[in-house]
């Protein structure tokens, strides 16, 4: 079989794989939504319980106990994307004999209120599926890596409803020293392969949504906004605030990891502590819980009715809670909650100065996220899923400037800037 035919068949395979990955992602997200609604809406209503600290503690401590027991039995799961890729590089494959175990580990922290996103566990699930299919087809080495990368592109594309994000993330280097990898095929052909994977995933997700209901992804800001000198005059203060927030996030990441290290190998106690922290923070600052995906829509349409102290406090506590969860064993992604925290800070700045709220959020979100992630093109790709394309200039400028400012917490030559247990992007 010649190379062209081989690539064509590989594209067909990645399209099918993308469809499978999209279906798996939809079912996991649907289970998370059902579990969250049951614990935090239907059960309290049935019991006639309002905003109650005892209920928060009972639910979150139960979650901590279940997560801790699961970890003691099966290990610290789920792996984030960098851990998944590391295992594939080291072993040439990723274990797929316990995908159900990874799925449970990914779901539990989210339904019990953790300030986490779903992307971490889902990438491990998809990697296992890719390696399983690769083994059946007797693929090895670079072929399995290419298949897995296409699966990652599909997964990220459907999780964030942003096909461009899934593709760009797989192509943009993790740091300045890393070059585009020439593996199974050239970069141009890999783009086609990634597109096939994302296409299959988006079709599966759309079909399941239309037939069974359910949705995911961040809400979008409206096209109506103000851009001009009056807005750009606040660029430097917003950029600085975003970087300060990112530094705060990184300091908290180191602090919570330090505290976790003092506990030693005690997963149950660690996860119970995380549960208690989630409960207290959630009770005192309700906006600090969960990923922020659904909360962002409420914020977009109601931020002018909120107060600056509430928004700033909520953002600070949420950035703390992301790291507390990850460091103490409630593993998950950080992209959704970071974006929500940045939106809170951006809107509070807009209330303070009277500038356009969406413009403030765009600058602050791009600068905060890019400073942590160090991959500006990927940052813009994911933020375009919730910002109109007319915001491309402020997003690009903010992301590129912030990513070029040195971080005292970034290991030399690496892209990770100390992101709470997850290398950038934390997935």
BELLINJO-V612313 format. One record per pair of residues at least 4 apart in sequence whose C-alpha atoms are under 6 Angstrom apart, sorted by the first residue. I is the first residue (numbers start at 1). J is the second residue. D is the distance in Angstrom with one decimal. If there is no record, write none. Layout:
I:J:D ; I:J:D
//
This chain:
11:193:5.3 ; 14:18:5.8 ; 14:197:4.9 ; 15:196:4.7 ; 15:197:4.6 ; 15:200:4.7 ; 18:22:5.9 ; 18:154:5.5 ; 18:197:4.2 ; 18:198:5.9 ; 18:200:4.5 ; 18:201:4.3 ; 19:200:4.2 ; 19:201:4.3 ; 19:204:5.2 ; 22:201:4.0 ; 22:204:5.5 ; 22:205:5.5 ; 23:204:5.6 ; 26:30:6.0 ; 32:107:6.0 ; 32:111:5.8 ; 35:111:5.5 ; 36:40:5.9 ; 36:111:4.5 ; 37:41:5.1 ; 38:42:5.0 ; 38:43:5.8 ; 39:43:5.6 ; 44:48:5.9 ; 44:49:4.9 ; 53:283:6.0 ; 56:60:6.0 ; 56:279:5.0 ; 57:61:5.7 ; 57:279:5.2 ; 60:112:5.8 ; 60:275:4.6 ; 60:279:5.7 ; 61:272:5.6 ; 61:275:4.9 ; 63:112:5.6 ; 64:68:5.9 ; 64:271:4.6 ; 64:272:4.4 ; 64:275:4.9 ; 65:272:5.8 ; 68:267:5.1 ; 68:268:3.9 ; 68:271:5.3 ; 70:74:6.0 ; 71:75:4.5 ; 71:76:5.2 ; 77:105:5.8 ; 78:102:5.7 ; 78:105:5.8 ; 78:106:5.8 ; 78:121:5.0 ; 79:83:5.6 ; 79:84:6.0 ; 80:120:4.7 ; 80:427:5.1 ; 81:427:5.4 ; 87:91:5.8 ; 88:92:4.7 ; 88:93:4.6 ; 88:94:5.5 ; 92:141:5.7 ; 93:131:5.9 ; 94:128:5.6 ; 95:128:5.9 ; 96:128:4.4 ; 99:125:5.9 ; 106:121:4.7 ; 109:114:5.4 ; 109:330:5.5 ; 110:114:5.2 ; 113:289:5.6 ; 113:290:5.1 ; 114:289:5.9 ; 114:290:5.3 ; 115:289:4.9 ; 115:290:4.3 ; 115:291:5.1 ; 115:322:5.2 ; 116:291:4.8 ; 116:332:5.2 ; 116:333:5.3 ; 116:334:5.5 ; 117:291:5.1 ; 117:332:5.7 ; 117:333:4.4 ; 117:334:5.6 ; 117:336:5.6 ; 118:333:5.9 ; 119:333:5.4 ; 119:427:5.0 ; 120:332:5.1 ; 120:333:4.9 ; 120:427:4.0 ; 127:148:5.6 ; 130:148:5.4 ; 134:138:5.9 ; 134:139:4.8 ; 134:144:5.9 ; 135:139:5.8 ; 139:143:5.7 ; 139:144:5.8 ; 140:144:5.4 ; 142:183:5.9 ; 142:184:5.7 ; 150:194:4.7 ; 150:197:5.6 ; 153:157:6.0 ; 153:166:3.9 ; 153:167:5.3 ; 154:197:5.1 ; 154:198:4.0 ; 154:201:5.6 ; 156:166:4.8 ; 157:161:5.6 ; 157:162:4.8 ; 157:163:4.3 ; 157:166:4.5 ; 158:202:5.9 ; 160:217:4.8 ; 161:217:5.5 ; 162:385:5.5 ; 164:168:6.0 ; 164:381:6.0 ; 165:169:5.9 ; 165:381:4.8 ; 165:382:5.1 ; 167:194:5.9 ; 168:172:6.0 ; 168:378:5.8 ; 169:378:5.4 ; 173:178:5.5 ; 174:415:5.3 ; 175:414:5.5 ; 175:415:4.9 ; 182:186:5.8 ; 195:199:5.9 ; 208:212:5.5 ; 209:213:4.4 ; 209:214:5.4 ; 218:293:5.4 ; 219:297:5.7 ; 219:386:5.7 ; 220:386:3.9 ; 220:387:5.8 ; 221:386:5.8 ; 221:387:5.3 ; 223:388:5.8 ; 226:356:5.9 ; 227:231:5.9 ; 229:233:5.8 ; 235:239:6.0 ; 238:364:5.5 ; 239:364:6.0 ; 239:367:5.7 ; 242:364:4.9 ; 242:367:5.3 ; 242:368:4.3 ; 243:368:5.4 ; 246:368:5.2 ; 249:319:5.9 ; 250:418:5.2 ; 250:419:5.9 ; 252:256:6.0 ; 253:323:5.3 ; 253:420:4.3 ; 256:324:5.8 ; 256:327:5.9 ; 257:327:5.2 ; 260:328:5.9 ; 267:271:6.0 ; 270:328:5.3 ; 271:328:5.8 ; 271:329:5.6 ; 274:325:5.7 ; 274:328:5.7 ; 277:281:6.0 ; 278:282:5.7 ; 279:283:6.0 ; 281:285:5.5 ; 282:286:4.5 ; 282:288:5.9 ; 282:289:5.4 ; 287:314:5.9 ; 288:314:5.7 ; 288:317:6.0 ; 288:318:4.3 ; 291:336:5.5 ; 291:337:4.8 ; 292:296:5.8 ; 292:337:5.2 ; 292:340:5.4 ; 298:302:5.9 ; 299:303:5.1 ; 308:348:4.9 ; 309:313:5.9 ; 310:314:6.0 ; 311:344:5.3 ; 312:345:5.8 ; 314:318:6.0 ; 315:341:4.5 ; 315:344:5.9 ; 317:321:6.0 ; 321:325:6.0 ; 323:327:5.8 ; 323:420:4.8 ; 324:328:6.0 ; 325:330:4.7 ; 326:330:5.1 ; 326:331:4.7 ; 333:426:5.4 ; 333:427:4.4 ; 334:338:6.0 ; 334:426:5.5 ; 342:365:4.9 ; 343:361:5.1 ; 346:360:5.0 ; 346:361:4.2 ; 346:364:5.8 ; 347:357:5.3 ; 350:354:5.3 ; 350:355:5.0 ; 350:357:5.1 ; 361:365:5.7 ; 363:398:5.8 ; 364:368:6.0 ; 365:369:5.9 ; 366:370:5.8 ; 366:395:5.7 ; 366:398:5.7 ; 366:399:5.0 ; 367:371:5.9 ; 367:398:5.1 ; 367:399:5.1 ; 367:402:5.1 ; 369:373:6.0 ; 370:374:5.2 ; 370:376:5.6 ; 370:399:5.1 ; 370:402:6.0 ; 370:403:5.2 ; 371:402:5.1 ; 371:403:4.8 ; 372:417:5.1 ; 373:424:4.5 ; 373:425:5.4 ; 374:403:4.8 ; 374:415:5.5 ; 376:399:4.9 ; 376:400:5.3 ; 392:396:5.9 ; 394:398:5.9 ; 395:399:6.0 ; 396:400:6.0 ; 398:402:6.0 ; 399:403:6.0 ; 409:417:5.5 ; 409:418:5.5 ; 410:416:5.7 ; 410:417:4.0 ; 410:418:6.0 ; 416:423:5.0 ; 416:424:5.0 ; 419:423:5.8 ; 422:426:4.4
//
